[in-house]
Amino acid sequence: MYHETYHALKGENLKNILDNAPEQERERILEQVNAANLGKIRNYRIEIVPPRPDGTGGTWYDIKNGIVNGSCRE
């Protein structure tokens, strides 16, 4: 049986996101990250500005088991 180890978004990976975010976005990012870490959610999206209905644009980070796997900053 395959068992993937859970890794929280923290340390240098979280620092990189926060360093690139304006101060008013940092609290929102930390709220979403803390909620995901408490629930031990492996894959989620930190959404600051939602994408347009066609799926483009927005400001978000896709997290896959503690690593930023994709992002958009419009």
N, C-alpha and C positions, 0 to 999 in steps of 0.2 A: 504494500500500500504506500502510495506517495504522500508525503506530508511536507508542506511548504512552511517554513518558519516565518512567523510574523515579524515584521520590522516596522517600527513607528517612524514617521517623518520627524527627524530631529537632527541635532548637531549641525554639521556643515551644510547639509541639504536644505534644512529649514532656514539657516542663516542666509544662504544665497537668495532664497525667495524674499525674505524680509529686507535684505539689503537693497534689492531692486524695486521694492514697493514704496510708494509715497507713504508718509506717516499715517494719513487718514485711512489707508487700506490695511495697515498692519494688524490692528485690533480684529478686524473682520477675518483676516487670514488665520490669526491665532485661534479664534473661536472655532472655526471650521476644522482646523488641524487638531485641536484639543478634543473636540467631539469625536472625530474619527479615531484618534488614539485611544480614548476611553472605551469606545466600542470595538476596538481592535479590527477596524475596517482596513482591509488591505488595499483595495483599489477604489479611488474616489476622485472627485473633481473639486478643487478649491475654486469657487466661482465668485469673482468680484463684480464683473459686468457680464451679464449673460450674452451669448452670441445672438446675432440677428436670426429671424425665423428661417433664413436660408442656410444657417449653420456657420456662417462666416463671422469674423470679428469677435468682439468681446475681450474680456480680460479674465483668463483662467489658467489653472495649472492642473494637469492630469497626474495623479500620483499612483504609482504601482508599487506596492509593498515597500514604501519608504523612500522611493526614488522618483524624481520628476521625470515623467515619461513623455510629456508633451505640454506645450503652453502656447498662449496667444496673448499679446499685449498690444491692444489697438490704441 
